[in-house]
Amino acid sequence: MSSGMSTIGIIGAGHIGSQVARAAVAHGYDVVISNSRGPETLAELVAELGEKASAGTPQQAAEAGDFVVVTVPLKAIPTIPVEPLVGKIVIDTNNYYWERDGHIDELDREEITVSGLLQRHLPQSKVVKGFNHIMAAQITTDGTPAGTPNRRALATSSDFDDAIELVTRLYDEFGFDTVSAGPLSESWRVERDTPAYVVRQNAEELRANFAKAERRTAA
């Protein structure tokens, strides 16, 4: 467990949020998980997760977390509480699916990244990309111990070194190597329809896939 970071707030209890919660409690973290429908709708999940998990509102999850995972549809970003996340590391798992989210002009024009949208909404938080290019179910099944040959690698990206360090530790605890794409402006290299997106790859392969990624226009 990351030193001094024992409670994870999770805003969004869909496939990824639920799987991150399962992996987190399995590795000794306390979890406060929330969704848009109310804590009572999470009773079954919390019962499954056990005594280290509780349900709350997004506000409560944001307040409780030493760091916080935001895993909601893009259209819900404006609903993410700002004040309780000031100064905190916020892991963004999101991807842009225009079929679900509707078209967002600045994303279509590649003027900003998906995680850049969340960073703009949370200007005093430390947003870091995480868990966006792995199938949700694989978060709890594909991890292997450090040093395992051909260990699966996952990407991260942030403008804050301590945020990248935290995600690197968390990935390692969950059983994955880490490759950083650098600042948040480079996080497009692991977004939807890039070579690194939702494929199993080791660290060397992930670095190569970063390099293969192309944008249609300049960001």
C-alpha positions in Angstrom: 0.0 0.0 0.0 1.3 3.5 -0.8 2.6 5.2 2.3 0.1 7.6 3.7 -2.4 6.9 1.0 -4.7 4.2 2.5 -8.1 5.4 1.4 -9.2 5.6 -2.2 -12.3 7.6 -3.1 -13.9 6.2 -6.3 -16.4 8.4 -8.2 -18.2 6.1 -10.6 -19.2 2.5 -9.8 -19.4 1.1 -13.3 -17.2 -1.7 -14.7 -13.9 0.0 -14.2 -14.8 1.7 -10.8 -16.0 -1.6 -9.4 -12.9 -3.5 -10.6 -10.5 -0.9 -9.2 -12.4 -1.2 -5.9 -12.1 -5.0 -5.9 -8.3 -4.8 -6.6 -7.9 -2.0 -4.0 -9.6 -3.9 -1.1 -7.7 -7.0 -2.0 -4.5 -5.0 -1.5 -5.5 -3.6 1.8 -6.9 -0.2 0.9 -10.1 1.3 2.3 -12.5 2.3 -0.4 -15.4 4.8 -0.4 -17.3 4.3 -3.7 -20.0 6.4 -5.2 -22.3 6.8 -8.2 -24.9 9.2 -9.5 -27.8 7.2 -8.2 -27.1 7.2 -4.5 -25.3 5.1 -2.0 -28.2 2.8 -1.4 -27.9 1.5 -4.9 -24.4 0.2 -4.1 -25.4 -2.0 -1.2 -24.7 -5.3 -3.1 -21.3 -4.2 -4.3 -20.3 -3.0 -0.9 -21.4 -6.2 0.7 -19.3 -8.1 -1.8 -16.3 -5.9 -1.2 -16.5 -6.4 2.6 -15.6 -4.3 5.6 -12.9 -2.2 4.0 -15.5 -0.7 1.6 -18.4 1.8 2.1 -20.7 3.7 -0.2 -21.2 7.4 -0.3 -22.1 10.3 -2.4 -19.5 11.7 -4.9 -18.9 14.5 -2.5 -18.2 12.0 0.4 -15.9 9.9 -1.8 -14.0 13.0 -2.8 -13.6 14.1 0.8 -12.7 10.6 2.1 -10.1 9.7 -0.4 -6.4 10.3 0.2 -6.5 10.1 -3.6 -9.5 9.7 -5.9 -10.4 7.7 -9.0 -12.8 9.5 -11.3 -14.4 7.0 -13.7 -17.6 8.6 -15.1 -18.8 9.3 -18.7 -17.3 12.5 -20.1 -20.7 14.3 -20.0 -20.6 13.9 -16.2 -17.3 15.7 -15.6 -19.1 19.0 -14.7 -20.7 17.1 -11.8 -17.4 16.1 -10.2 -17.0 18.1 -6.9 -14.1 20.5 -7.1 -13.4 21.8 -3.6 -12.8 18.5 -1.8 -10.3 17.5 -4.5 -8.1 20.6 -4.2 -4.5 19.4 -3.8 -5.3 15.8 -4.3 -4.2 13.3 -6.9 -7.1 12.3 -9.1 -6.8 9.3 -11.4 -8.8 9.7 -14.6 -9.8 6.5 -16.3 -12.0 8.0 -19.0 -12.1 7.6 -22.8 -14.0 9.6 -25.4 -16.7 7.6 -27.1 -18.6 10.1 -29.2 -21.3 7.5 -29.8 -22.0 7.6 -26.0 -20.9 11.1 -25.1 -22.0 13.1 -28.1 -19.4 15.0 -30.2 -17.1 17.3 -28.2 -15.6 19.8 -30.7 -12.3 20.3 -29.0 -11.7 16.6 -28.7 -12.7 16.1 -32.3 -10.2 18.8 -33.3 -7.6 17.2 -31.0 -7.1 20.5 -29.2 -7.1 18.9 -25.8 -6.9 15.4 -24.3 -9.7 13.6 -22.5 -7.8 13.9 -19.2 -7.0 17.5 -20.0 -10.8 18.1 -19.8 -10.8 16.8 -16.2 -7.7 18.8 -15.3 -9.3 21.9 -16.5 -12.4 21.2 -14.4 -10.1 20.5 -11.4 -7.5 23.2 -11.8 -6.1 22.8 -8.3 -6.0 19.0 -8.4 -3.3 16.7 -9.8 -4.9 14.7 -12.6 -3.2 11.6 -13.8 -4.3 9.1 -16.5 -4.8 5.5 -15.4 -6.7 2.3 -16.1 -8.1 3.6 -19.4 -6.6 1.1 -21.9 -7.3 -2.2 -20.2 -10.6 -4.1 -20.2 -12.2 -3.8 -16.8 -12.3 -7.5 -16.0 -8.6 -7.8 -16.6 -7.7 -5.3 -13.8 -8.2 -8.2 -11.4 -7.0 -11.1 -13.6 -4.0 -10.0 -15.6 -1.7 -8.8 -12.8 1.5 -10.7 -12.0 4.3 -10.2 -9.5 7.1 -7.7 -10.2 9.8 -9.2 -12.3 7.6 -11.7 -14.1 8.8 -12.1 -17.7 6.6 -10.3 -20.2 4.6 -8.7 -17.4 1.7 -6.6 -18.7 2.3 -2.8 -18.7 -0.1 0.0 -18.3 0.3 3.6 -19.2 0.0 6.8 -17.2 0.5 10.5 -17.9 0.4 13.6 -15.8 1.9 17.1 -15.3 2.8 16.1 -11.7 5.6 13.8 -10.9 4.1 12.7 -7.6 0.9 11.7 -9.4 2.9 9.5 -11.8 4.8 8.0 -8.9 1.5 7.1 -7.1 0.0 5.5 -10.1 3.2 3.6 -10.7 3.1 2.2 -7.2 -0.6 1.3 -7.5 -0.1 -0.4 -10.8 2.8 -2.4 -9.3 0.7 -3.5 -6.4 -2.1 -4.6 -8.7 0.4 -6.5 -10.8 1.4 -4.3 -13.7 4.5 -2.5 -14.9 4.2 1.2 -15.8 5.2 3.3 -18.8 4.7 7.1 -18.5 3.8 9.0 -21.7 5.0 12.2 -19.9 2.8 15.3 -19.5 -1.0 15.2 -19.7 -0.8 16.7 -23.2 0.8 13.4 -24.4 -2.0 11.2 -22.9 -3.6 11.0 -26.3 -1.0 8.3 -27.1 -3.1 5.8 -25.2 -6.6 7.0 -26.0 -9.1 5.2 -28.1 -8.0 4.0 -31.6 -4.3 4.2 -30.8 -2.0 1.2 -31.1 -1.7 0.9 -27.3 -5.4 0.9 -26.6 -6.9 -2.2 -25.0 -4.2 -4.6 -26.1 -2.0 -6.7 -23.9 1.6 -5.4 -24.0 4.7 -5.4 -22.0 6.7 -2.3 -21.2 8.8 -2.4 -24.3 5.8 -3.0 -26.5 3.9 -0.2 -24.8 6.8 2.3 -25.4 6.8 1.2 -29.1 3.1 1.7 -29.4 3.4 5.2 -27.9 5.8 6.0 -30.7 3.5 4.6 -33.4 0.6 6.7 -32.3 -0.4 9.6 -34.6 -2.7 12.5 -34.4 -4.6 13.8 -37.3 -4.0 17.4 -36.3 -1.7 19.2 -33.9 -2.9 19.4 -30.3 
